[in-house]
């Protein structure tokens, strides 16, 4: 209704302006027109008005546009058979198939009469469509009784504006509406495909233009660990930049669990969420809780991020959380980070806290960093010789669960120079040094000092090529590089194994890489990748010598690090005196629109077997028309097949299914199958889904009923 007032005022301003030009006079404007907000509707935009006749009587102050009246203001358009405006009384009369349309809304009425001074009027026999919300409102008569109050007779509301009859709608014989408050209706009937299914003698509906506190739709679920659960959420508005949700989970097995969630948005790049729950578990006969959340804050060169994840006991995730990622993790990690960036440097302070979730005794690799400072020198030129300098300085205090402490300082610096040889052929020699000093406790009270100095260097030769196929709008790029890195063997056995920089393995290693891409270019869109291919292989003249830690060597090439991680995960010794590394390759292919093929492999040339292999193919038109098949193997760890299929078999029937099968273990890890029935259109549907998991063993059934624009219920 507020939009109708604004459009009418703008329309009359346009008519007044056009009449004033032809008659060389200006119409007196009503006060509401003088206060008309121009945001979003620029009156100096191009305006086009056409009519069979256009007249203005200076004595009576009446302007009339008659016959096929059409006004266009930017992307807004209005049509009517006749428009009459009395500048003396502020009365306006729009009659004969009044139509208005813009990018978000449109309305159509037989007639509109409105007084711009009193802001009252009547809209006769028409509809209002709000495209952004998919709302359709129809009424025989809408009377504007005040600035924000309306009286609607024989009205209808739906979010399913289907022709000729909506699949579902609410009909009200009479209702009073106050914007930003409530609509009170009498004789309310809910119809599905014209059939009445619910009748209420009276009802109240919120008509809020801003966020409002109140109860949200409850949720019902069933789980073997928690039993039957009724979840009742309450939403609370705190201020314009923050809100909260208070939720009560009534679990038949474990009791009542309250949870509070607080959300805030400080600027377009800064937001955060904090959640907390604490309750008495009837099964465990103890208090249990979880505290978690995250935030991102950016303001100019300053950044502050944080992540909180902490539970009162290791089994909390297994008993009370559905996320497989949280249920399988070994540590709950919380961290905070703040940094200040300059032109060539960045200063950062961080803290890391790991909560051990392993229930069986074992090596304590849960090390806390309280705190850590890092200064990074970004690559930049130095005043002589064309050299570039980069580096990093850090200081960290480590704390272990047994109470032992370690304070460590580390510095890394690299100097390099790029030397062009021929066109896109470049050679980059470099030298680096890594220095580390530490004071640590072998056990509480026994303090020792240790350190190391690791120099090194190398050279990288790279070449790039490009060819344009203008007639086919294609671009082919290719790149190859050969690098050599030398890291001498140094004594570092006395250093505690705290993180990946604790010990560095010696190298005398060549690294070979090759990559290529085929891109499709268009004038109106970003380049589209048709083909990509990457390959990497390393050869160490002295044989691979691992660093002797469970961490990835930061100076090792990716192809070596990937193999070491797989060996560690499989429980195999990473000490392999192989000069040649595995061969890593990755490929992506988009042969046709909506099709995508991908493959990845890590091949061991010595044992002539795949360490890692994966291949997948996907077709996706949209979320309702999609299928995917994937095979993945990781030697001695896993061998899995994954499939997904979703399709609208008929106009009224859609199916969806997905499954993960473990070939190595010979069982279905998880899977689901379901169908959705759309009786007449996309506006409402009924769905049934069955989900099955084996880790842990659980089966759930979900029945849902959805109305577009209203939501869905059932679980």
N, C-alpha and C positions, 0 to 999 in steps of 0.2 A: 504494500500500500504506500510505503514511503517513496518507492521508486515511481509510482504513478503520479504522486504529487510533484516530484522533481521533473519528470518528463513533461507534465502538463505546463509547469512554470516555464521550462525551457522552450516548449512549443510556442507559448504565448509571447515570449520574448522575441522569438524569431518572426512570428507573424507581425508583431508590433514594429520590429525593425524594418521588415520588408514594406509594410504599409507606410511607414514614415518616409522611406526613400521615395516611393512613388508619389506621395502627397506632400513631400517636403515638410512633414511635421513629425514630432515625437509623441508617442503615446505615454500618458502618465501610468507608471507601473505600481502595482500593489506592493505593500510592504514585504510580503512573503517573496515576491519576485526579486525585490532589491536585495534580500538576504539569501538569494538562491546560491548554493555552494557550487562553484565551478570546477572543483576537483573531479577529474574523471570525465568532465563534459565541457570542453573548451568552447566558449561561445564565439571565439575568433577562428574556429575551425571552418573549413569549407562548408557552406550551407547552400542547399538547393531546395527551392520551393516552387512547386507547380500547381496550378489550379485553373479551372475554366474561367473563373472571375475572381478578382481580388479587389476589395473596396474598403474605404474608411470614411466614416462620417464624422467630421470635426465637431459638429454641434452636439451630437449625441455621444461621441466618444466610442462608437461601436465599429469594430473591424470584422469583416466577413470574408472568408475564403470559401468559395462554393464550387462544387463539381470536381471530382477526381483529385482531391487535395492530397499532395504527397510532399513530405518534408524529409530531407536527409541531412543529418548532422554527424559527420564522421562515420562511424560504423553503426549508427542508430538511424532507424527509419520509422516513420509513422504515416499511415494512410487513413483517410476518412472521406465521406461524401461531402461533409460540410463542417466548418468550424466558425463559431461566432464568439466574440469576446467583447464585453462591455467594460471599458476602462474605468467608468464611473463607479460601478458597483463591485467590480472584481469578478463578475459572473462569466463563466466560460461554458460553452455547450459544444461538445463534439458528438456528431451523430452520423449514422449510416455506415455500418461496417468499420468501426474504429479498430485499427490494427497498429501494434507497436512491436518492434523487434530489434534486439541487439545481440551481442555475442553470448550473453548469459540468460536473458529473459525475453519473454514475449507475452503479449496479452491481446485478446480480441473480445470486444464488447459491441453490443448494438448501439449503445449510447452512453456518454459520460457527461454529467453536469457537475461542476465544481466551482466553489467560491474561494478564490485565492486569498481573500482577506480573513475569512473565518476558518479556512481550511476544512470546509465541510462540503459534502457532495454525495452523488449517487452514481454507481456503475451498474448498468442494466444488462442482464443476461449475457454472460460471457465466461471466459476462462483466463487463468494466469498460469504460465509455464515457467518454472525456474530451472533452467537447464543444469546449472552447477549442482543442484541437489536432486534433480530429476523429479521435482514436485509439480503436480498438476492440481490446481484449485479451480473448481467450477461453481458458479452460483447464479441463481435467477436474479438476485439483487444484493449488492454490497453497498451499504450506506456508511459513509464516513461521517461519524458523529462528532469528532473532535480531532485534535492534533495527532493523537495516537490511538484512537478508539474507533471500532467498527462494529456494525451490526450486519450479520450475514443471514440471509434467508435461503432455505433449501440449497445448502452447500454440499460440496463433495471434495474429498481429499484423497490423493493416491500418489505413490511414487512409481507407478506402472502405467504411463500414459500410452496405452496401446489403442489402436483403432480397430473397430469403431467403439469398443467397450473395454475398459480396463479389466485386467484379470482380477484385481481386487481393489476395493475402495471403501472409505468411510463416508457415510451419508449422514448429514445433520439437518434436522428441520429448521433449527434456529440456533444461532450462537452469537455471543458477544466476545469481542477480541480486544485486548489491550496490549499493544506492542511492548515487548520487554517484560511482560508479566504473564498472564494466562488467557486462554480461550475457554469459555464455559459454554458447553453445548447441551442441547436437549434433543431427545428422541434420536439417538445415535444407532446406526445400523452398520455392521461390518459385512460386506458382501464379497464372495469369491465367485467370479464368472457370473455375476448377477444373482447368485443364490445367497440369501441372508443366512449367516452362520452365527451371528452374535448380535444381541440388541441390548442397549443400555438406556435407561430413562434419562440419565444425566451423566456428564463426564467433564473433566477438566484436563486441559492439555497445556504444557508450557509453551510460550511464544517468546523465547528469550533471544535477544540479539547478541548477548555476551555469554561467556561461560558461567554456569551456575552449579552450585553444590547440590548433591542429591545422591540417592541410591542408583546403582547401575544394575544391569541385568544379571541375576544370579546364575551360577553355573553348577551343573550336576555331573559327577564322574564316579567311576568305580575303579579300584585298584587293589591288588592282592595285599600290598603292604599297608595301605591306609584305610582300606575298606571303602564304604560309601561316603562320599564327600559332598557337602553342600557349601558352596563358596558364595559369600555375600559381600560385594564390594560397595564402598561408599566413597564418592568423589567430592573433594573439598577444594574450592578456589581460595587461594591465599592472597594473591595480588596479581597484577597483570603479567608478571614474569615468572610466577611459580605456582604450583598446585601440588596436591597430595591425594593418594588413594589409601584408604584404610580397608583392609580385607579380613574377614573372619572365615577360616576354614573349619567347618564342623565335621570331623572325621570320626566315623563309627568305631574304629579300632584304637586310634591314638589320642583322641580328645580334641580339644579346641585350640587352634593355632591362629593367633592374630598376626597380621603383617602390615607394616607401614611402608609406603613408598612416597618419596619426596622428589619432585622434578623441578628443574629451573632452566631458564634460557636467558642468559645475560646479554648476548648479542648474536648476530647471525652465525658466528663461528664459535660460540661458547655455550655449552649446555652440559647438563649432568643429571644423574639419577642416583639416589641412595635408598636402599631397602634394608629393613631389619625385621626379624621375627624371633620370638622367644616364647616357649610354652612348656607345659608339663606333659611328657609322653607317658601315656598309660601303659604301653607295652613295655618300655624300657624302665619305667619307674624312676625317671630322672628328668631334669630340666635340659632342654635342647634348644639350639638357636642357630641362626645364620645371619651374617651381616655382609652385604655386598652392594656394589655400585661402581659407577665410573663417571668421570667428567672430562671435558675438553675445554680449555680456556685459551683464547688467543687475543692479544691486543698489541698490534704493531709488531715489534721484534720480540715481544715476551710471550712465552708459551708455558702453560702449567697443566699437566695431565695427571690423572690419578686413577687407579683401579683397586677396588677393595673386594676381596673374596676370603671369607673366614667363617668356619663352622665350629661349633663347640666340640664335635667329636668326629672321627674319621668316617663313621657309618651314616652320618646324616644324609650324605648325597645318595647312598644306596637305598635308604629307607624312604626318603621323602622328596627326592628330585627325579624328574623324568628325563633330563638331559643325559644322553649317553656319554658325551664328552666330559661332563662333570663326574659322572659315576665311575669313569675309568682312570681319572687322573691320579697321579701319585702324590702331588703336592698342590695345595691351594695357594696361589701366588697373589700377593698384594704389593703394589708399588706406587710410588709417587715420583713425579718428574717435573722440573722447572728449568727453563733455559732462556737465555738472553742472547740474541744473535746480533752480530755487528757486520761490518763490511767484509772482513776476512776471518773473523773468529766467531766462535760460539762457546758460551759458558753454560754449563748444566750442573745441577745438583739433583741427586736422586736417592731414593731409599727403596729397598726390596726386602719383603718379609715372606718367607715360605712356611706354610703350615703343613707339617708332615702328615700324610693320610695313610701311610703304610702301617698295617696292623701287625705285621711280623717284624721282629727285630732284624736289623741289617745295618750296613754302612751308613753313616750319617752324611749324606750329601746335601742336606738342607742347610745352606749357609745364608745368613742374613747379611745384607749390605746396609750398614747404618752409620753414616751415610756414604755417598760416593760423589766426588767432584771430578768433572771432566772439562778440559779446555781443548777445543778442536781448532786447529789452524787449517783453514780451507786452502786448497791449492791456489797459489798466486805467484806472480813473477817477482823475482828479486832484481835489484838495480843493475846487475852486470851479467853478461854471458848468456842471456836468454834462458836462464834456468827457472824452474818452478819449485817451490818449497811447500811442503805440507807436513802436518804432524799432529800429535795428540799427547796431552799430559793428563794424568789422572791420579787421584789419591782416594783410597778406600779403607774403611774399617769393616772387617768381617767379624761376625759373631756366630759361634756354633752352639748347638743345643747343649753340649756338655760343659759350656761355660768358657771354653778357650777362645782367645781373641787373636786377631791379626790386623796389623796396620801396614798398608802397602802403598808404595808410590811407583808409578811407571811412566816412562816416556817413550814415544815413538816418533821418528822423524824420517822424512824421505825427500831427496833432491833428485830432480829429473830434468831432462831437456828433450823436446821433440825436434827431430831433425828431418825435414822433408827431403826425400830422395828423388821422387819422380811423381808429379801429379798427386794421385791419392795414395802414394806409397810413403810410409813414415816409419822411422826407427826411433825408439824412445829408450835410451839407457837410463838407469837409475841406481842410486845407492841408498841404503836405509840402515837404521840402527834401532834396536829395542833394548831399553835399559829398565831393569826392575830391581827394587830393593824392598825388603820386607822384614818386619819384626813380628814374631809369632810365638805362640805358646804350644809346645808339643802336648802338654796337659796343663791344667790351671796351676800357675805359679812358676812354671819352667819356661823362661823367655829365651829366645834365640834370634840371631840376626843372620840374614842370608841375602844374596843378590846374584844377578847375572848381567852380562852384556853380550848381546847377539848382534853382530854386524852382518851385512848381506848386501846383495845387489843383483842386477840382472839387466836384461834388455828385451824389448818387444818390437818385432817387425810386423807391421800390419799393412794391408792393402784393401782398398774398397773400389767397387766398380758399380756403374749404373747405366741402364739402357732404357730409353723411353720408346714405347710403341704408340706413337701419337694416334695413328689411325684406329687403334683398338682401345685407346685410353687406358693403357697398361704401363706399369713401371716395374722393372726387374732390378733388384739390388743384390749384391753379393759382397761378402767380406771374409778375409782369411787373415790369420795371425799366427806367428810362431814366437814363443817367448821362452826365455831361459831365466831361472832363478837359482841363486846359490845362497844357502844358509849353512854355515859351518857347525860342526858338532861342538857344543859347549857343555861344561859340567853344570847340571842343575838338579841333581838328584836330592839335594838337601832342601829344595823348595817345597812347601806344602802344596798339595793339589787342591786349589780353591776354585779356579775357573779356567777358561780356555787359554788365558794368557800365562798361566803358571809355568808351563813348559812348552818349548817349541822344538819340533823335530828338525834334524838336519836335512838339507835338500841339495841336490845337484840335478835339477829337473827341467826338462823341456815340456812345454804345453802347446798343443796344436788345437786350433779352433777354426771352424768354418761355418758360415751362416749365409742364408739367402732368403729373400722375400719377393713375392709377386703381388703387386697392389693394383687394384682397380680404382681409377680416378673418375670423379664426377664433379660437375661445376657446383652442385647444390648440396653435397654431402661430404663428410670426411672420407679419406681414402679407406677402401675396404680391402682387407687382407684375404687373398685367395690361397696363397701357399706360403708356408714358413718351414724352414729346416735348419736345425742347429746340431753340430757334432763337436765333441770335445774328447781329447785323449792326452794322457801325460806319460812321460818316460823319464825315470830317475836313473842316472848313470851309476849311482851307488846302491840302487835297490831301495825299496820303500822301507823307511825306518820310522815306526809310529812314535808319538811323543810319550806314550806310556800313561796317558790319562784317559778318563772316560769322556773328555770334552773334545770338540772339534778343533783341530789345529787351525788358527786364524790365517796362517800363511800358506796353507795347503790349497791346491786348486779344488774346484767344486767336485770334479769327478772322483778325486781321492776321498774327500770328506763324506760324500754320499755313501761310498762303500764302507767306510769306517763306521758310520752310524748304523748301517744295516747289520754289520758284524756284531756291534755292541748290543743291538736289540735282540739278535738271535742267540746271544751268549757265546759267540765264537771269539777266539783270540784274534785281535787285529794285527798281530805281528806276522806279516807276510813279506818275505824278502823277494818281492816281485819288482823288477825294474819297470815293467809295463803296467800301466793302470788298466782298469776296465775302460770300455769305450761307451760314452754316454751320447745318446741321440734323442732328439725330440722333433716331431713333425706335426704340422696342422694343415688341413686341407679343407677348403670350402668349394667343392666342385659346382654346386648349384645353390641358388638362393634357398635359405632355411636349412641347408644340410651342413653338417660339420663333422669331420673325421679327425681324430687325434691319436697319436701313438707316442710312446716313450719307452726307452729301453736302456738298461745298463748291462753291457755284455762283457763277460770275463773271457778274454782270448786265451788265457792259459788253461783254464778248465773247460773251455768251449761250452759255456752254459750262461743262461741269463740270470744275473743277480736280481734285477728288477725288470719287469715288463708290463706294459699296459697298452691297451688299444680300446678305443671307444668310437661309436658312431651315433649321431643324434640328428633327428629331424624335429624342428619346432616351428610351427606356425603361430601358436599362442599357447597359453597354459592349458587350454582345453583340447588342443590338437598337437600331441607331442609323443615321441617315443625315443628311447635311448637304450643302448646295450653296451656293456663295458666288461672287459676281462682284465684282471690285474693279478700279478704274481710277484711275490717277494720271497726269494729262496730261504727256506727253513723258517719263515715267519708266517706267511699267509698265501692263500690262493683263493681268490674270490671272483664271483660272477654277479653283476648287478644289472637289473633291468627295470625299466619304467615305461608305462604305456598309459596314455590318456587320450580319449577320442570321443567325439560326439557321433555315435553310431547312427542315431536318428535325430530328427529335429528335437524330439522330446526326451531323448535318452543319451546320457553320457556315462562312460565307464572310466575308471582310473585304477591302476594297480602298480605296485612296485615291490621288488624283492631283492634281498642280498643273500646269496648262497655261498657258504664256505666249502669249497672243494676239498681243501686240506682236512677239515674236520668232518665233512660229510653231513652237514645239517644246515637248515635255513636259519640264518642269523636274525633276520627280521623281514617282515613283509606286510602288505596291506592290500585289500581289494575292496572296491566300492562302486556304487552307481548313484547317479543323480537323475531324477525325473523332473522334466520341465513340462508341466501339463499343457501349457499353451504358448508361453513366451519365456523370455529371460527374467521376467519380473519376480517370479517365485518358483521355488523348487523344493523337493523333498529328497534327502540323501541318506544312504546307508553305507557305513564303512566298517570293515572288520580288520583289526590290526593284531599281529602276532609277533612276539619277541621271545627269544630263547635265552638272552642274557640281560636281565633275569627272565625266567619263564613266566610269561604273562600274555593274556589275550583280552582285548577290549572290543566293545561294539559301540558304535556311535550312530545315533539317529538324529538327523537335523532337519529343520524346517526353516527356510529363509525367504524373506521378503526384501526385494531391492529397496535400499534407502532406509529400511527399518532394522535389519540385522538378521541374525540366525539364533536359534535356540536349540537345546538338546545336546546331550553328550552321554 
